[in-house]
């Protein structure tokens, strides 16, 4: 059986965007994990679904990982870091001795790929008749999130990924989400690429995955969210975040 480390290395070495069927399988598996998180870790909302609040283990050290923005190498370096002599972060995860919280924004590379985004914008304007630059963007964006999903499946109670403002694959306005652009038209370009090359089922599954992500993690003396909270939020609103778009926008 392929080990997690082998899977992650395989994803990193892949030269192009992921295979649609394989990625869908990973997506549905990740959704199953998110939908069955223990109530002691992620208190359930009134419908019995895992809520927007993560209760971290107060006895364990917590590693807080900043915005990933398609940086596959950075995410791997966190897991491969020698946290103790001869013991990597991923080893400590497997031993139940550490927990990790990623603060979101998995997709859309930033400054390091500004020139690539400009080239990809030209590809988008030509309806992706050529799409080499966007292929590389999607290799990294979908790739790093594929890694996140695999780690979540392996360590569901110890590894958490919070929703950020870039977790909006449909580039929607509503539900706490806002359309996005920075170096180009990243939001609509990504959606168009996904619809063209992966199809409606994939887009819907990925959007569902994003909406199932928690918003805030509470540890021993600290709170973690993607954005500085817009205002004060009570516990019940955090847990019932699907009913409160203002909570989603205020924490992302």
N, C-alpha and C positions, 0 to 999 in steps of 0.2 A: 504494500500500500504506500502511495506517495506521501511523504511527510510534508508538514506545513512549510518547512524551510525550503524543500525542493519545489513546492508549488510557487512560493514567492519568488524564488530565483527564476523559475520558468517564465512567470509573468514579466519579470524585469527584462529578461533576455529577448522576449518576443519583439520582432522587428516592426510589426504593424498593429493596427487596431485589433481587438479581440474578436474571436469567432462569435457570431450571434447566438447560436444554440448553446454553446458552452457558457456564455455570459448570462443568458437567461436562466440557465440552471443554477448558477451561482446566486443570481438575484433572488430567485424564489426560495432558495435555501436560507439566504440572509433574512428574508422577510419572515420565514418561519421562526427563526431565532428571535427576531425583534417582537414578533407577535406572541411569544410564549415566555417572555422574561419574568422571572420570579417576582412576586408581589413585594417581597422583602427588599428587593433591589430597586424595583421600578413600580411603585404603588399604582394600582389599577384605577382607571377612571370610572364613572358611573355605569358605563357600558361593559365593564370588565376587561377593557383593553389596557395594555401597559401605558401609563401616563407619561407626561413630559418631564418628570423629575427622577433623577438617579440618586439613590442613597448609597454612597460609597462606603466601603468597609473602613471603619474608623481606626482599625488597628494596622492597616497596611500602608506602606509608602505609596504615594500617587505620583505618577509621571504625567505632566500636562504637556501635550504636543500641540504646537501652534498650527496655524493654517497650513494645509498641505499644498494646495494649488498645483496639483499634478506632479509634485516632486517625488517620484518613485524612489530615487536614490536616498533622499532625506528620510522617508518613512522606513526604508530598510536599515538605514544607519541607526535609527532609534532602537529598532529591534535587535540589531547586532552589537550595540554598545556594550562594552565590558563593564557591567555595573558592579560586579565583584570579581576578584581574581579568578579567571577561568570560567566565569558565569556571565552569559549575555542576558540582556533584558528579556529576550524570548524564553530563555531557560528559567528565569525567575517567574515569568508568567505561568509557564507549565508547572512549576512547583507551588503555585498559589501564594507567592511571596511578594507580589507587587501588583498594582493595578494601573491602567493607563486610561486617560481621557484625552481624546482628540477634540479640538474645539471647532471643527468643521471646515468648510470651504475646501472640499476635496478637489473639485474640478477647476478648470480655467487657469492655465499658467499665467504668471505675471511678468514683471520687468525683464527677467532673463530671456523671455520669448516674445518681446514686443515686436521685433522685426518679423518674426514668423507670423504673428497675428496680422500684420499688415499684408503679408503675402497671402495669407489665408483669406483675408477680406477680398482680395482680387479674385481668388478662386470662387468664393461665395457669389460674387457679382456675376461670374460666368456660370452660375448654377452648378458648380462643382464638376464641370466637364473634365477638369484636372483638379486633383485634391491632395497633392503630396504633403503640403504644409499642414493642412487640416488633419490628414491622416496621422501625422506625428503628434499633433495636439491631442487627438482622441486616443492614440496609443497611450499617452501619458496620463490623461485625465481618467479614462475608463480603467487604465491599468492600475493606478494608485487606489482607486475605489474598489477594484477587484481584490487587491491586497487587503484593504480594510475589511471587506466582507469575509474573506477567508480567515482573518485573525478573529473577527467577531464570532464566527462559527466555531472556532476552536476554543475560545476562552470567553464565552458569553457573559459570565458574571464578573469578569475582571478587565474586559476591554470595552470601552464605550466611545462612540463617535457622535458628537452633538451636531445638530443642524445649524448651518450658517446661512448667510444670505445667498451664497452660490449654490446651495442645494435647492435648485429651482430649474430643473431640466426643461420644463415647458415654457420658461421665461414668462410666467404668468404675473398678472397684476391682481392680487387678491389672496385671501386665505393667509395673510401675513407675509406674502411674497411680493417682491418688486422686480420688474425687468432689470437686466444688467448690461452695462457696457463700460469699457475702460480704454483699452488700447485699440479696439475695433468695435464690432457689434457682437461680442462674445455670446450673449444670451441667445439671440435669434440665429446666429451662425451655428451654434451647437445644436439647437433644436432642429434646424433644417438638415444638418448632417445626420442626426439620429433618425429622423423620419425617412430620409432618402436611403440610407444604407443599413438601417436596423429595423425599421418598421414600427407600426403603431403599437403592437404588443409590447415591444421592448421599451418604448417611450412610456407607456402606461405603467409598466412594472417598475421602471426606475423612478418615476414620479411617486408611486406608492411607497417605495423604499424611503425616499426623502421625507415624505410626510409621516412616516412611522418613527423617525429619529427623535430622540429626546432633546430637550432644550437646555436643561440645567442639571449640574451634578453638585451634590452637597457632601462635603467631607468634614473632617474634624477641624472646625474653625475656618473653613473657607468654602466659597462657592465658585463654580466655573460655568460660564456661558460664553457663547461666541462673541456677543457684543456687550458693551456696558449696558445694563438694564435701563430701559427707557423710563421706568418709574418703579414703584413698589408693586410686587405681585404676591398675592396670598397663595398658600400651599395648594388649595383646591383649584385655583385658576391654573396653576402650573401643571397639576396633574390632568386637568380637563382641557388641555391646550387646544385640542381639536375644535372646541366650542368657542375659543377665544383668539381670533386672529391678531388682536392687539398684543397678546402675550408672545405669539410667534414673532411678529415684527419687532417687538420691544427687546427680545433677547437674541435676535439675529442681525 
